[in-house]
Amino acid sequence: MLHPFQNKPKALFTCVLLLTGCAVGPDYHRPDTISLDQYHIPEGWTLATPQDDHIPSNWWALYNDPKLNELENKVAQSNQTLAQKEATYRQSLAVIQATQAGLFPILNLDTNVNRSKFSGGSINFASGIIFNTYSASMQASWTPDLWGSVRRSIEANEATADSDMALVAATLLSLQSQLAVDYFQLRSDDSQIKMLTDTVAADQKYLELTQDRYTSGVAALTDVLLAKSQLKIAQSQLVDVGVNRAQMEHGVAVLIGQSASHFHLPFFPLPEIPLIPKPPLGLSSNLLQRRPDIASAERGAAAASAQIGVAQAAFFPTFSITGNDGFQSSRYQQLLTQPNGTWGITPDILQPLFDAGLRQANKAQAIAAYDQAVANYRELVIEALQNVEDNLSAQSILTNELVFQDEAVKASQETLDLTVDQYQEGIVNYLIVATAQATLLTAQVNEINVRARQLIASIQLMEALGGGWEVQLK
C-alpha cells in the first residue's frame, strides 16, 4: 500500500541529516597550565633519557621485599574502595550507551484486541451490540539531534567515563602507596621493638650492677633508683611502640580487604641499610601523561565543556516526528488485508518562548562548572610538581641527615661504654651513666625514624611520578 507521504521522504530526511551535522557550543581544547620546567635534580640523581624514563607498573617490586609484593597484589583484587570506583566507571560506560540511544528512532510493535458494547443512546448503533476490534501497528518516533544536544551529551559522558577510568587508576595508586607506607612503618616499628628489647636487656644489667654496688656499700641508693627509672622508661617505650604497630597492621588488613581481627604480619625488622630505589626522573611535562589524577581532572574539564553545548542547544527549537503504520479490523481473519490498513504521521516543532531565564541560568551554570573544572586541573598540576619536588628534597636531605644520625649513634654508644667503665671504677656517679643511656636511646630512635622517613619519601615520590601509570586518553 502506497501512502501519500511516501512520495517526498528523501528531501525531508536530507534536510534533517544536514542539520544534524551541527553541534552548538564550544569545541574543547586542553587548558593551558603553568610552564613545566625541569625538576630541581638533587645531587646523586640524573635526568633519565626518554627511552629510560619509565617506572614499572609494579613499582613496589623495586624494594625487593617478597612480603610487600604479596600484599600489593591483593589490593587490586580485594580492596573495597577500589571496587566502588570500578563500579562507578562501569556506570559511566552504561550512561554513554544510554545517551547514544537518543540519536536513533524508537520503534515499537503494538497489538491489541478490544471488546466493546455501545449504550442504548448511541445514534449509529443498535442498543446492546457487542463487537471486537483487532489492531496491529508499528509505531515510530524520532527526535533528530539538530543542534548537537545529544552529541554533546555523549561527548560529556565519554569524557566522564575517561575521567572515572583514570580515577580508578589514581585510587589504585594511592592505595598501593598507602599500603607500602603502612608496611614499612610497621617494619620500622619492628626495628624499634628490637632496639628497645636490647635496650631493656642492657638496662636490666645496669640495674643489677647498681644493686651489687649498693649492696657492697660503694654506691648510693639513688644510683639504684636512677637505673630502675631508666629501665622502666625503656620498657614503657617498648610497650608504646606496640600500639602503633597494631594500628599499622590493622591498616594493612583493611587495604587488602581483610578483617583486622584475623590478620597478622610476623615480626620483621628493617635491615640496617634498607634498599631505597631511585625512580628515573624524566621531563616534568611527562606528569601530564603519568599522573592518573591529573588525567582524571583534565577529562573532567572536557566533560564540563561539552555540557556548555548541551545548555546552548536548549535555546533552539526541537523537531520530532511520530508515525504509525498498521492494520485494524473487527475480524481477525481479515486483519492483515489491504482495506484494513491504517497509518498516521505527526511532525512536531517546539520552540521555547519564555522560561523566566531558566535556560540562560543553566548555561551560566555550565560555564561556571567548566571554569571550576579547569581551575581544579591547573591546581592539580601545580600540586603534582610540588609533590615531586617535596619528595626529591626529602630524599636528598634525609640521606645527609642519616650520615650524622649514624655518627650520633656510634658516639653515643662509645660514650655509654666509657661512662659505665668509669662508674665501675668509681670515677663518675650514675647520673652520668643515665644521661649517656638516654642520649643513646634518643639517637637510636631518631636513626630508625630517619630510615623510615627515607623509605616513605621514596614511596611518595613513586606515587608523585605516577607509579608507572601511562595511558593516553582522548
Secondary structure by P-SEA (a helix, b strand, c coil): ccccccccaaaaaaaaaaaaccccccccccccccccccccccccbbbbcccccccccccccccccaaaaaaaaacccccaaaaaaaaaaaaaaaaaaaaaaccbbbbbbbbbccccccccccccccccccccccbbbbbbbbbccccaaaaaaaaaaaaaaaaaaaaaaaaaaaaaaaaaaaaaaaaaaaaaaaaaaaaaaaaaaaaaaaaaaaaaccccaaaaaaaaaaaaaaaaaaaaaaaaaaaaaaaaaaaaccccccccccccccccccbbbbcccccccccccccaaaaaaaaaaaaaaaaaaaaaaccbbbbbbbbccccccccccccccccccccbbbbbbbbbccccaaaaaaaaaaaaaaaaaaaaaaaaaaaaaaaaaaaaaaaaaaaaaaaaaaaaaaaaaaaaaaaaaaaaaccccaaaaaaaaaaaaaaaaaaaaaaaaaaaaaaaaaaaaccccccccc
